Amino acid sequence: MTSAILGPPADTVGEPSTGRAPRRRRSARPRNTLTPGAGLGLGIAMIWFSLLVLIPLIAIIVTAGEGGWDAYFQVLRSDQTWAAVTLTVSQAAIVTVINIVVGTIIAWVLVRDQFVGKSLLNIIIDVPFALPTIVAGLVLLSLYGPESPLGLEWANTERAVMLALAFVTLPFIVRTVQPVLEELDADVEEAAASLGATRGTIVRRIILPSLTPAIAAGAALSFARAISEYGSLVLLSGNLPFRTEVVSVRVLTFIENGNTQSAAALASVMLAVALVVIVGLDIAQRRVANRG
């Protein structure tokens, strides 16, 4: 009698009466459990990743250490080598900062503004991806080399290095920020403005935290591409030791002279530099996103 007054147990409320005991809900799948078939896919992915990335990187490190620490540091103590490393890293850093500003502005214009030629600009952004780098170097040499039609004879100078790196790395920031901007709801910005938020506050508290992960990812790709660039530089920079010689040219010189250990040592140094920059960008973007 009491159960009839109180009704069915709490865990069966809302379920149709079928005369059978209520079925228990299935527990959620453990987070570390692979779905059916995922093991095979993960195995294929790891094998492919190992063949393309992991094994070659290990081979570079092993080759760099073949001569022992003395031979390793002998390469790094070379003034010409450090001049190439300094030029490459500094110019790559400058270009990355420029791309963060200019690339974000271009992405903003492509997403938020409407103007004549927008579709054409959207296509041109990807030209550095499709154009062979040696062809890009030839084009830049014709524009900024001797008898430049623009009056800017930058060939065989540090400006030539920066120009070539900026050309090949521009799309990275644009293409990583653009999809995030497209998904960013403008109504949130309007609501914040209606509540009295200034434009600076909206940018700092709403827009920037949303864009920071994409900007950091694009900056990491831009920097990594810049420190490894060769094709667009070989014609424009002149490869002058202590002036315009970059790391990629220096590595090629070691290989042509049969000194693979020195080439691998220098390559491992640039690998470490790239890793430090990527980790630093990741930490910075997490802090900015959390402050937002």
Backbone as JSON, one array per atom type, in Angstrom:
{
  "sequence": "MTSAILGPPADTVGEPSTGRAPRRRRSARPRNTLTPGAGLGLGIAMIWFSLLVLIPLIAIIVTAGEGGWDAYFQVLRSDQTWAAVTLTVSQAAIVTVINIVVGTIIAWVLVRDQFVGKSLLNIIIDVPFALPTIVAGLVLLSLYGPESPLGLEWANTERAVMLALAFVTLPFIVRTVQPVLEELDADVEEAAASLGATRGTIVRRIILPSLTPAIAAGAALSFARAISEYGSLVLLSGNLPFRTEVVSVRVLTFIENGNTQSAAALASVMLAVALVVIVGLDIAQRRVANRG",
  "N": [[0.84, -1.2, 0.0], [1.92, 1.21, 0.77], [3.95, 1.56, -1.13], [2.41, 1.9, -3.4], [1.29, 4.37, -2.98], [3.53, 6.05, -2.84], [4.62, 5.72, -5.35], [6.59, 4.64, -8.23], [10.05, 3.55, -7.96], [12.74, 5.97, -7.82], [14.67, 5.71, -9.87], [13.27, 4.7, -11.99], [11.43, 6.46, -12.92], [9.66, 8.01, -15.48], [10.16, 6.07, -17.37], [8.67, 3.76, -19.59], [6.22, 1.38, -18.53], [6.87, -1.94, -18.68], [6.61, -4.3, -17.48], [8.91, -5.59, -17.0], [12.12, -5.69, -15.37], [13.73, -2.55, -14.93], [16.14, -1.41, -17.36], [19.61, -0.99, -16.91], [21.55, 1.93, -17.44], [24.13, 2.13, -19.87], [27.48, 2.31, -18.92], [29.77, 5.04, -19.36], [32.29, 4.94, -21.9], [35.59, 4.11, -20.98], [38.14, 6.61, -20.87], [40.65, 6.01, -21.92], [40.28, 3.89, -23.55], [40.43, 2.28, -26.66], [38.5, 2.66, -29.6], [36.75, 0.21, -31.64], [38.87, -1.01, -34.15], [40.53, 1.16, -33.96], [43.01, 0.58, -32.97], [44.45, -0.6, -35.08], [44.55, 1.59, -36.85], [45.99, 3.41, -35.27], [48.4, 2.06, -35.06], [49.29, 2.02, -37.77], [49.56, 4.77, -38.16], [51.62, 5.41, -36.31], [53.74, 3.89, -37.34], [54.09, 5.1, -39.84], [54.69, 7.71, -39.01], [57.06, 7.21, -37.64], [58.76, 6.32, -39.71], [58.95, 8.6, -41.31], [59.6, 10.75, -39.62], [60.53, 10.2, -36.86], [62.61, 8.16, -36.96], [64.47, 9.32, -38.91], [65.2, 11.64, -37.4], [66.42, 10.52, -35.16], [68.54, 9.31, -36.46], [69.97, 11.55, -37.33], [70.83, 12.63, -34.87], [72.41, 10.52, -33.91], [74.38, 10.43, -35.91], [75.5, 12.95, -35.56], [76.79, 12.62, -33.12], [78.84, 10.86, -33.62], [81.58, 11.47, -33.78], [82.19, 12.04, -31.2], [82.05, 14.26, -28.29], [84.01, 16.22, -28.56], [84.47, 16.56, -31.34], [81.94, 17.38, -31.96], [81.54, 19.85, -30.6], [83.58, 21.24, -31.8], [82.64, 21.89, -34.3], [80.62, 23.64, -33.58], [82.04, 25.72, -32.48], [83.04, 27.13, -34.57], [83.5, 30.21, -36.14], [82.33, 30.98, -38.55], [80.21, 29.2, -38.77], [78.63, 29.92, -36.51], [78.02, 32.5, -37.22], [76.3, 32.02, -39.35], [74.25, 30.66, -37.99], [73.38, 32.66, -36.2], [72.49, 34.67, -37.98], [70.42, 33.29, -39.33], [68.58, 32.52, -37.26], [67.95, 35.01, -36.09], [66.84, 36.5, -38.25], [64.72, 34.82, -38.88], [63.22, 35.04, -36.53], [62.54, 37.77, -36.6], [61.0, 37.86, -38.93], [58.93, 36.15, -38.18], [57.65, 37.62, -36.13], [56.78, 39.81, -37.65], [55.02, 38.46, -39.35], [53.1, 37.61, -37.51], [51.78, 39.99, -36.86], [51.1, 41.21, -39.41], [49.98, 38.99, -40.76], [47.8, 38.33, -39.12], [46.26, 40.65, -39.39], [45.67, 40.54, -42.15], [44.16, 38.16, -42.22], [42.0, 38.99, -40.65], [40.89, 41.01, -42.27], [40.14, 39.5, -44.5], [38.11, 37.94, -43.43], [36.28, 39.6, -41.99], [35.69, 41.83, -43.59], [34.27, 43.15, -46.62], [35.09, 43.51, -49.97], [36.09, 44.62, -53.26], [37.8, 42.26, -55.18], [38.4, 40.49, -53.19], [38.21, 37.67, -53.31], [40.24, 37.1, -55.13], [42.51, 37.96, -53.69], [42.4, 36.13, -51.63], [43.12, 33.83, -52.94], [45.7, 34.44, -53.86], [47.15, 34.5, -51.52], [47.92, 31.89, -51.06], [49.89, 31.4, -52.91], [52.75, 31.29, -52.26], [52.82, 28.71, -51.16], [52.36, 27.03, -53.34], [54.22, 27.75, -55.27], [57.37, 26.78, -56.53], [60.27, 27.04, -54.5], [62.73, 27.84, -55.58], [61.95, 29.11, -57.86], [60.56, 31.19, -56.72], [62.72, 32.53, -55.57], [64.01, 33.39, -57.92], [62.11, 35.15, -58.97], [62.03, 37.08, -56.92], [64.65, 37.96, -57.1], [64.65, 39.2, -59.58], [63.07, 41.36, -59.01], [64.21, 42.65, -56.8], [66.91, 42.62, -57.19], [70.02, 43.48, -58.9], [69.63, 46.41, -60.91], [66.95, 46.85, -60.21], [63.49, 47.09, -60.89], [61.95, 48.36, -59.05], [63.62, 49.98, -57.74], [64.93, 49.06, -55.51], [67.61, 47.64, -54.56], [68.36, 45.0, -53.11], [69.71, 42.61, -53.14], [72.08, 40.15, -52.02], [72.29, 41.04, -49.4], [71.39, 41.4, -45.87], [68.76, 42.15, -45.84], [67.75, 40.87, -48.05], [67.65, 38.23, -47.17], [65.69, 38.41, -45.14], [63.51, 39.24, -46.71], [63.09, 37.07, -48.47], [62.47, 35.03, -46.62], [60.16, 36.1, -45.47], [58.44, 36.02, -47.64], [57.99, 33.23, -48.16], [56.83, 32.36, -45.8], [54.54, 33.77, -45.18], [51.8, 32.75, -45.6], [51.25, 31.04, -43.42], [50.42, 32.14, -40.87], [48.1, 33.48, -41.68], [46.44, 31.41, -42.67], [46.06, 29.82, -40.42], [44.83, 31.49, -38.57], [42.57, 32.46, -39.87], [40.38, 30.43, -40.1], [39.6, 30.3, -37.39], [38.73, 32.89, -36.85], [36.52, 32.93, -38.53], [34.79, 31.23, -37.19], [34.37, 32.61, -34.89], [32.0, 34.18, -32.92], [30.38, 37.07, -33.74], [28.33, 38.21, -32.33], [28.89, 38.01, -29.64], [30.84, 39.92, -29.25], [29.34, 42.2, -29.82], [27.49, 42.08, -27.77], [29.15, 42.45, -25.55], [30.0, 45.06, -26.09], [27.59, 46.4, -25.84], [27.24, 46.26, -23.15], [29.0, 48.07, -22.23], [31.7, 47.65, -22.62], [34.9, 48.61, -23.75], [36.57, 48.96, -26.99], [39.19, 48.08, -26.81], [39.08, 46.45, -24.52], [37.37, 44.45, -25.42], [38.93, 43.31, -27.43], [41.09, 42.4, -25.89], [39.94, 40.69, -23.94], [38.14, 39.0, -25.25], [38.53, 38.56, -28.1], [41.39, 38.21, -28.49], [42.15, 36.03, -26.64], [40.81, 33.93, -27.95], [42.03, 33.83, -30.44], [44.71, 33.44, -29.91], [45.78, 30.69, -29.58], [45.71, 29.83, -32.3], [47.3, 31.77, -33.54], [49.75, 31.26, -32.26], [50.26, 28.66, -33.17], [50.51, 29.11, -35.94], [52.71, 30.85, -35.87], [54.72, 29.15, -34.89], [54.91, 27.31, -37.02], [55.71, 29.1, -39.01], [58.22, 30.03, -38.05], [59.68, 27.62, -37.94], [59.7, 26.89, -40.63], [61.14, 29.04, -41.66], [63.76, 28.88, -40.55], [64.71, 26.73, -41.89], [64.75, 27.25, -44.56], [65.84, 27.23, -47.98], [65.74, 27.24, -50.9], [64.57, 29.73, -51.88], [66.47, 31.48, -51.05], [68.96, 30.98, -52.17], [69.59, 32.22, -54.57], [69.05, 34.93, -54.16], [70.31, 35.86, -51.8], [73.05, 35.49, -52.1], [74.78, 33.99, -50.58], [77.02, 34.71, -48.93], [79.78, 34.24, -46.87], [79.74, 34.97, -43.37], [78.09, 37.11, -43.82], [75.65, 36.84, -45.5], [75.19, 34.14, -45.47], [73.23, 31.37, -44.72], [71.98, 28.85, -42.42], [71.08, 26.52, -43.76], [72.52, 26.61, -46.17], [75.08, 26.41, -45.15], [75.02, 23.84, -44.04], [74.72, 22.36, -46.4], [77.19, 22.89, -47.56], [78.93, 21.53, -45.82], [78.1, 18.89, -46.36], [78.71, 18.61, -49.09], [81.46, 18.64, -48.91], [81.93, 16.22, -47.81], [81.68, 15.96, -45.07], [79.72, 14.73, -43.13], [79.21, 14.42, -40.43], [79.62, 16.94, -39.24], [77.63, 18.35, -40.57], [75.35, 17.05, -39.58], [75.61, 17.69, -36.88], [75.24, 20.47, -36.86], [72.65, 20.52, -37.86], [71.29, 19.28, -35.75], [71.53, 21.23, -33.8], [69.89, 23.27, -34.82], [67.52, 21.9, -34.75], [67.14, 21.71, -31.98], [66.84, 24.45, -31.4], [64.46, 25.03, -32.79], [62.7, 23.38, -31.35], [62.77, 24.55, -28.78], [61.66, 27.08, -29.32], [59.08, 26.37, -30.24], [57.98, 25.12, -27.94], [58.13, 27.29, -26.2], [56.35, 29.11, -27.44], [53.99, 27.67, -27.15], [53.66, 27.63, -24.37], [53.39, 30.39, -23.91], [51.03, 31.02, -25.33], [49.15, 29.57, -23.86], [49.18, 30.89, -21.41], [48.28, 33.45, -22.13], [45.72, 32.8, -23.09], [44.53, 31.82, -20.75], [44.53, 34.09, -19.12], [42.73, 35.62, -20.48]],
  "CA": [[0.0, 0.0, 0.0], [2.8, 2.37, 0.85], [4.63, 1.73, -2.42], [1.46, 2.41, -4.39], [1.12, 5.8, -2.75], [4.76, 6.76, -3.15], [4.93, 5.6, -6.77], [7.73, 3.79, -8.57], [11.36, 4.03, -7.51], [13.22, 7.18, -8.51], [15.45, 5.43, -11.06], [12.42, 4.23, -13.09], [10.48, 7.49, -13.29], [9.77, 8.46, -16.87], [10.34, 4.95, -18.25], [7.41, 3.06, -19.79], [6.07, 0.15, -17.77], [6.84, -3.1, -19.58], [6.51, -5.52, -16.71], [10.25, -6.14, -16.78], [12.99, -4.83, -14.54], [14.32, -1.46, -15.74], [17.51, -1.65, -17.82], [20.61, -0.04, -16.43], [22.24, 2.67, -18.49], [25.5, 1.71, -20.1], [28.49, 3.25, -18.41], [30.57, 5.69, -20.41], [33.52, 4.24, -22.26], [36.79, 4.69, -20.36], [38.78, 7.6, -21.74], [41.84, 5.45, -22.54], [39.91, 2.69, -24.32], [40.37, 2.53, -28.09], [37.32, 2.18, -30.3], [37.08, -0.9, -32.54], [39.61, -0.62, -35.35], [41.45, 2.26, -33.72], [44.35, 0.04, -32.75], [45.11, -0.73, -36.39], [44.83, 2.94, -37.35], [47.08, 3.98, -34.47], [49.64, 1.38, -35.45], [49.72, 2.53, -39.07], [50.0, 6.16, -37.98], [52.9, 5.43, -35.63], [54.75, 3.38, -38.27], [54.34, 6.15, -40.84], [55.37, 8.8, -38.32], [58.43, 6.79, -37.34], [59.54, 6.27, -40.94], [59.15, 9.94, -41.88], [60.09, 11.76, -38.66], [61.26, 9.74, -35.68], [63.86, 7.48, -37.33], [65.45, 10.29, -39.43], [65.71, 12.51, -36.34], [67.37, 9.73, -34.37], [69.74, 9.12, -37.29], [70.74, 12.81, -37.3], [71.48, 12.76, -33.57], [73.47, 9.51, -33.84], [75.47, 10.86, -36.79], [76.15, 14.11, -34.95], [77.62, 12.21, -32.0], [79.81, 9.82, -34.0], [82.95, 11.89, -33.48], [82.33, 12.4, -29.79], [81.72, 15.64, -27.93], [85.03, 17.15, -29.05], [84.18, 16.87, -32.74], [80.66, 18.09, -31.99], [81.74, 21.24, -30.2], [84.48, 21.88, -32.74], [81.79, 22.48, -35.34], [79.86, 24.75, -33.02], [82.94, 26.82, -32.15], [83.43, 27.8, -35.8], [82.92, 31.55, -36.27], [81.47, 31.03, -39.74], [78.97, 28.47, -38.45], [77.81, 30.71, -35.6], [77.5, 33.64, -37.98], [75.14, 31.52, -40.1], [73.18, 30.38, -37.04], [72.87, 33.94, -35.7], [71.72, 35.32, -39.05], [69.2, 32.53, -39.62], [67.64, 32.59, -36.14], [67.5, 36.39, -35.9], [65.94, 36.86, -39.34], [63.5, 34.02, -38.74], [62.45, 35.63, -35.44], [61.98, 39.03, -37.07], [59.94, 37.54, -39.91], [57.8, 35.57, -37.45], [56.94, 38.72, -35.48], [56.09, 40.55, -38.72], [53.9, 37.64, -39.82], [52.06, 37.6, -36.49], [51.01, 41.23, -36.99], [50.54, 41.38, -40.75], [49.13, 37.85, -41.09], [46.53, 38.45, -38.39], [45.49, 41.73, -40.03], [45.15, 40.03, -43.43], [43.08, 37.21, -41.91], [40.85, 39.77, -40.18], [40.3, 41.68, -43.43], [39.5, 38.49, -45.35], [36.93, 37.38, -42.77], [35.32, 40.58, -41.49], [35.41, 42.91, -44.54], [33.86, 42.83, -47.98], [35.66, 44.47, -50.9], [36.35, 44.11, -54.6], [39.07, 41.55, -55.27], [38.64, 39.68, -52.0], [38.44, 36.28, -53.72], [41.57, 37.03, -55.74], [43.49, 38.05, -52.61], [42.33, 34.87, -50.89], [43.86, 32.84, -53.73], [47.11, 34.84, -53.94], [47.79, 34.18, -50.24], [48.47, 30.53, -51.11], [50.91, 31.27, -53.95], [54.02, 30.76, -51.75], [52.72, 27.26, -50.95], [52.36, 26.32, -54.61], [55.34, 28.14, -56.11], [58.67, 26.23, -56.13], [61.04, 28.08, -53.82], [63.79, 28.36, -56.45], [61.27, 30.05, -58.74], [60.31, 32.37, -55.89], [63.98, 33.26, -55.49], [64.26, 34.04, -59.2], [61.18, 36.29, -59.06], [62.5, 38.11, -55.99], [65.91, 38.51, -57.62], [64.33, 40.11, -60.68], [62.43, 42.56, -58.46], [65.03, 43.33, -55.8], [68.32, 42.45, -57.51], [70.61, 44.59, -59.67], [68.72, 47.09, -61.84], [65.6, 46.57, -59.75], [62.47, 48.03, -61.4], [61.38, 49.07, -57.9], [64.65, 50.82, -57.15], [65.36, 48.46, -54.25], [68.64, 46.64, -54.86], [68.61, 44.35, -51.83], [70.39, 41.33, -53.3], [73.34, 39.95, -51.3], [72.26, 41.75, -48.12], [70.51, 40.77, -44.88], [67.38, 42.43, -46.23], [67.35, 39.83, -48.99], [67.29, 37.07, -46.38], [64.4, 38.67, -44.51], [62.49, 39.31, -47.75], [62.81, 35.71, -48.94], [61.78, 34.3, -45.55], [58.81, 36.66, -45.33], [57.62, 35.57, -48.78], [57.62, 31.82, -48.08], [56.16, 32.05, -44.54], [53.34, 34.59, -44.97], [50.49, 32.08, -45.5], [51.04, 30.21, -42.24], [49.6, 32.84, -39.89], [46.8, 33.78, -42.29], [45.62, 30.2, -42.79], [45.72, 29.28, -39.11], [43.94, 32.42, -37.86], [41.34, 32.69, -40.64], [39.25, 29.59, -39.69], [39.15, 30.65, -36.03], [37.95, 34.13, -36.98], [35.23, 32.61, -39.16], [33.94, 30.59, -36.19], [34.18, 33.52, -33.76], [30.67, 34.79, -32.98], [30.41, 38.52, -33.59], [27.3, 38.64, -31.38], [29.51, 38.13, -28.32], [31.49, 41.24, -29.22], [28.29, 43.22, -29.76], [26.91, 42.03, -26.42], [30.11, 43.09, -24.65], [29.97, 46.49, -26.35], [26.34, 46.94, -25.3], [27.39, 46.32, -21.7], [29.91, 49.14, -21.89], [33.1, 47.3, -22.81], [35.58, 49.35, -24.81], [37.11, 48.11, -28.05], [40.39, 47.46, -26.3], [38.69, 45.38, -23.62], [36.83, 43.36, -26.24], [40.06, 42.64, -28.09], [41.94, 41.75, -24.9], [39.25, 39.67, -23.15], [37.31, 38.1, -26.06], [39.11, 38.19, -29.39], [42.76, 37.72, -28.36], [42.23, 34.65, -26.1], [40.32, 32.97, -28.93], [42.95, 33.76, -31.57], [46.09, 33.16, -29.49], [46.28, 29.36, -29.98], [45.93, 29.76, -33.74], [48.47, 32.61, -33.84], [50.94, 30.55, -31.81], [50.51, 27.54, -34.08], [51.03, 29.68, -37.17], [54.06, 31.38, -35.61], [55.63, 28.01, -34.81], [55.13, 26.83, -38.39], [56.46, 30.13, -39.73], [59.61, 30.02, -37.6], [60.31, 26.36, -38.34], [59.95, 26.96, -42.07], [62.14, 30.07, -41.95], [65.13, 28.46, -40.22], [65.11, 25.62, -42.76], [64.58, 27.65, -45.96], [67.03, 27.21, -48.82], [65.54, 27.54, -52.32], [64.33, 31.14, -52.19], [67.62, 32.27, -50.61], [70.21, 30.64, -52.82], [69.87, 33.19, -55.62], [68.88, 36.32, -53.73], [71.2, 36.27, -50.7], [74.45, 35.45, -52.52], [75.49, 33.0, -49.76], [78.31, 35.28, -48.57], [80.14, 33.89, -45.49], [79.73, 36.02, -42.35], [77.2, 38.21, -44.21], [74.32, 36.37, -45.91], [75.14, 32.68, -45.48], [72.29, 30.84, -43.74], [72.32, 27.52, -41.92], [70.85, 25.49, -44.78], [73.65, 26.66, -47.1], [76.24, 25.91, -44.41], [74.87, 22.38, -43.97], [75.01, 21.84, -47.73], [78.64, 22.97, -47.74], [79.52, 20.39, -45.09], [77.78, 17.64, -47.06], [79.49, 18.57, -50.33], [82.85, 18.35, -48.54], [81.99, 14.89, -47.21], [81.69, 16.05, -43.61], [78.33, 14.54, -42.7], [79.11, 14.57, -38.98], [79.45, 18.37, -38.96], [76.3, 18.72, -41.06], [74.37, 16.53, -38.63], [75.74, 18.45, -35.64], [74.58, 21.76, -37.06], [71.21, 20.25, -37.99], [70.75, 18.99, -34.42], [71.43, 22.51, -33.1], [68.68, 23.95, -35.31], [66.39, 21.12, -34.22], [66.95, 22.14, -30.6], [66.31, 25.81, -31.43], [63.05, 24.95, -33.18], [61.95, 22.79, -30.25], [62.65, 25.55, -27.71], [60.71, 28.11, -29.76], [57.73, 25.8, -30.28], [57.53, 24.96, -26.57], [57.92, 28.63, -25.65], [55.11, 29.66, -27.99], [52.87, 26.95, -26.55], [53.49, 28.13, -22.99], [52.91, 31.77, -23.97], [49.63, 31.07, -25.74], [48.33, 29.06, -22.76], [49.06, 31.93, -20.4], [47.41, 34.51, -22.65], [44.36, 32.29, -23.14], [44.01, 31.71, -19.37], [44.29, 35.44, -18.61], [41.52, 36.14, -21.1]],
  "C": [[0.86, 1.24, 0.0], [3.49, 2.63, -0.47], [3.69, 2.24, -3.48], [1.26, 3.89, -4.23], [2.34, 6.58, -3.18], [5.14, 6.68, -4.61], [6.16, 4.75, -6.99], [9.01, 4.37, -8.05], [11.86, 5.16, -8.38], [13.93, 6.85, -9.79], [14.63, 4.9, -12.21], [11.42, 5.25, -13.52], [10.71, 7.9, -14.73], [9.98, 7.32, -17.85], [9.01, 4.22, -18.4], [7.39, 1.75, -19.03], [5.93, -1.01, -18.73], [6.69, -4.4, -18.82], [7.85, -6.17, -16.44], [11.06, -5.18, -15.94], [13.62, -3.76, -15.43], [15.76, -1.79, -16.1], [18.45, -0.57, -17.28], [21.26, 0.65, -17.62], [23.68, 2.18, -18.62], [26.47, 2.77, -19.58], [29.29, 3.82, -19.57], [31.85, 4.91, -20.65], [34.71, 4.89, -21.58], [37.56, 5.54, -21.36], [39.96, 7.0, -22.48], [41.55, 4.2, -23.36], [39.78, 3.06, -25.79], [39.07, 1.98, -28.65], [37.7, 1.03, -31.22], [37.76, -0.41, -33.82], [40.6, 0.5, -35.13], [42.87, 1.77, -33.5], [45.12, -0.1, -34.04], [45.48, 0.63, -36.95], [45.97, 3.59, -36.6], [48.42, 3.35, -34.83], [50.18, 1.88, -36.78], [50.25, 3.95, -38.95], [51.38, 6.23, -37.34], [54.02, 4.91, -36.52], [55.11, 4.45, -39.28], [55.09, 7.33, -40.23], [56.83, 8.44, -38.04], [59.3, 6.79, -38.59], [59.88, 7.66, -41.45], [59.84, 10.9, -40.92], [61.01, 11.17, -37.61], [62.61, 9.11, -36.03], [64.87, 8.44, -37.96], [66.03, 11.21, -38.36], [66.72, 11.77, -35.47], [68.66, 9.53, -35.15], [70.61, 10.38, -37.3], [71.5, 12.94, -35.98], [72.62, 11.76, -33.44], [74.66, 9.92, -34.69], [76.22, 12.04, -36.19], [77.1, 13.72, -33.82], [78.68, 11.17, -32.34], [81.24, 10.21, -33.64], [83.18, 12.26, -32.04], [82.02, 13.89, -29.57], [82.74, 16.64, -28.47], [84.76, 17.56, -30.49], [82.88, 17.67, -32.85], [80.86, 19.57, -31.67], [82.73, 21.97, -31.11], [83.71, 22.54, -33.88], [81.1, 23.72, -34.81], [80.73, 25.95, -32.66], [83.4, 27.59, -33.38], [82.73, 29.16, -35.9], [81.97, 31.63, -37.45], [80.14, 30.32, -39.47], [78.07, 29.29, -37.54], [77.28, 31.97, -36.27], [76.26, 33.23, -38.77], [73.96, 31.25, -39.18], [72.55, 31.68, -36.53], [72.01, 34.64, -36.74], [70.39, 34.61, -39.27], [68.17, 32.69, -38.52], [67.09, 34.01, -35.98], [66.53, 36.81, -37.0], [64.64, 36.08, -39.27], [62.61, 34.59, -37.63], [61.79, 36.94, -35.87], [60.81, 38.79, -38.02], [58.71, 36.97, -39.2], [56.99, 36.65, -36.75], [56.16, 39.54, -36.52], [54.86, 39.77, -39.19], [52.76, 37.6, -38.8], [51.16, 38.83, -36.63], [50.31, 41.3, -38.34], [49.59, 40.23, -41.11], [47.79, 37.9, -40.38], [45.65, 39.54, -38.99], [44.88, 41.25, -41.34], [44.01, 39.06, -43.19], [41.83, 37.95, -41.47], [40.13, 40.43, -41.36], [39.54, 40.67, -44.3], [38.21, 37.96, -44.76], [35.87, 38.44, -42.49], [34.93, 41.64, -42.51], [35.01, 42.34, -45.89], [34.38, 43.91, -48.93], [35.91, 43.8, -52.24], [37.73, 43.46, -54.64], [39.37, 40.66, -54.08], [38.94, 38.23, -52.37], [39.83, 36.11, -54.34], [42.66, 37.08, -54.68], [43.54, 36.74, -51.83], [43.09, 33.77, -51.62], [45.35, 33.16, -53.73], [47.86, 34.49, -52.65], [48.48, 32.82, -50.3], [49.55, 30.35, -52.16], [52.25, 30.78, -53.4], [54.0, 29.27, -51.45], [52.91, 26.5, -52.25], [53.6, 26.59, -55.46], [56.62, 27.46, -55.64], [59.57, 27.33, -55.58], [62.15, 28.65, -54.7], [63.2, 29.35, -57.44], [60.95, 31.34, -57.98], [61.58, 33.2, -55.75], [64.31, 34.0, -56.77], [63.37, 35.27, -59.38], [61.65, 37.42, -58.16], [63.79, 38.75, -56.48], [65.64, 39.49, -58.74], [63.71, 41.41, -60.18], [63.34, 43.36, -57.54], [66.52, 43.15, -56.03], [68.89, 43.66, -58.23], [69.63, 45.12, -60.72], [67.26, 46.78, -61.5], [64.61, 47.57, -60.33], [61.82, 48.83, -60.29], [62.39, 50.02, -57.26], [65.17, 50.32, -55.83], [66.34, 47.33, -54.54], [69.11, 46.0, -53.54], [69.36, 43.03, -51.95], [71.72, 41.33, -52.56], [73.43, 40.78, -50.02], [71.36, 40.99, -47.14], [69.05, 41.03, -45.2], [66.86, 41.38, -47.2], [66.93, 38.57, -48.24], [65.92, 37.25, -45.75], [63.27, 38.67, -45.54], [62.1, 37.92, -48.22], [62.06, 34.9, -47.89], [60.35, 34.8, -45.37], [57.89, 36.16, -46.45], [57.12, 34.14, -48.58], [56.83, 31.49, -46.82], [54.87, 32.82, -44.31], [52.06, 33.79, -44.8], [50.23, 31.37, -44.18], [50.14, 30.88, -41.21], [48.19, 33.06, -40.43], [45.9, 32.54, -42.25], [45.33, 29.52, -41.46], [44.74, 30.17, -38.35], [42.59, 32.54, -38.56], [40.19, 31.76, -40.23], [38.72, 29.91, -38.3], [38.31, 31.92, -36.06], [36.57, 33.85, -37.59], [34.26, 31.98, -38.16], [33.65, 31.5, -35.0], [32.86, 34.27, -33.92], [30.77, 36.29, -32.73], [29.36, 39.02, -32.6], [27.87, 38.8, -29.97], [30.19, 39.48, -28.19], [30.45, 42.35, -29.1], [27.65, 43.26, -28.37], [27.86, 42.7, -25.41], [30.11, 44.6, -24.84], [28.71, 47.12, -25.78], [26.38, 47.05, -23.78], [28.42, 47.33, -21.26], [31.38, 48.82, -22.07], [33.7, 48.12, -23.95], [36.14, 48.39, -25.84], [38.38, 47.39, -27.58], [40.09, 46.3, -25.37], [38.15, 44.18, -24.39], [37.95, 42.58, -26.9], [40.86, 41.83, -27.07], [41.25, 40.6, -24.2], [38.48, 38.67, -23.99], [38.04, 37.61, -27.3], [40.49, 37.55, -29.23], [42.86, 36.32, -27.74], [41.77, 33.59, -27.09], [41.32, 32.77, -30.07], [44.36, 33.31, -31.18], [46.57, 31.76, -29.83], [46.56, 29.24, -31.47], [47.14, 30.59, -34.15], [49.75, 31.9, -33.44], [51.28, 29.39, -32.72], [51.09, 28.04, -35.41], [52.43, 30.23, -37.01], [55.08, 30.26, -35.53], [55.94, 27.45, -36.19], [55.97, 27.82, -39.19], [57.93, 30.11, -39.35], [60.34, 28.76, -38.06], [60.62, 26.35, -39.83], [61.08, 27.93, -42.39], [63.55, 29.59, -41.67], [65.61, 27.33, -41.12], [65.07, 25.99, -44.24], [65.91, 27.65, -46.72], [66.76, 27.76, -50.23], [65.39, 29.01, -52.64], [65.51, 32.02, -51.83], [68.85, 32.11, -51.49], [70.58, 31.62, -53.92], [69.92, 34.62, -55.08], [69.92, 36.76, -52.7], [72.67, 36.28, -51.11], [75.3, 34.5, -51.71], [76.89, 33.47, -49.37], [78.64, 34.93, -47.13], [80.23, 35.13, -44.6], [78.8, 37.19, -42.7], [75.79, 37.7, -44.52], [74.22, 34.86, -45.98], [74.23, 32.19, -44.37], [72.67, 29.4, -43.4], [72.15, 26.45, -42.99], [71.99, 25.45, -45.8], [74.9, 26.1, -46.43], [76.19, 24.39, -44.28], [75.2, 21.75, -45.32], [76.51, 21.87, -48.01], [79.35, 21.82, -47.03], [79.3, 19.08, -45.85], [78.6, 17.52, -48.35], [80.95, 18.27, -50.07], [83.01, 16.99, -47.87], [81.99, 14.86, -45.71], [80.26, 15.94, -43.08], [78.16, 14.71, -41.2], [78.89, 16.02, -38.59], [78.08, 18.85, -39.42], [75.21, 18.26, -40.09], [74.42, 17.29, -37.31], [75.03, 19.79, -35.75], [73.08, 21.59, -37.18], [70.58, 19.98, -36.63], [70.62, 20.28, -33.6], [70.16, 23.25, -33.53], [67.42, 23.22, -34.87], [66.09, 21.54, -32.78], [66.37, 23.55, -30.53], [64.82, 25.8, -31.78], [62.19, 24.4, -32.05], [61.73, 23.79, -29.12], [61.62, 26.62, -28.08], [59.29, 27.59, -29.76], [57.17, 25.63, -28.88], [57.26, 26.32, -25.93], [56.64, 29.26, -26.16], [53.89, 28.97, -27.38], [52.6, 27.44, -25.13], [52.9, 29.54, -22.99], [51.43, 31.82, -24.35], [48.7, 30.53, -24.66], [48.13, 30.14, -21.69], [48.14, 33.06, -20.87], [45.96, 34.05, -22.67], [43.75, 32.21, -21.74], [43.71, 33.09, -18.78], [43.04, 36.05, -19.22], [40.28, 35.69, -20.36]]
}
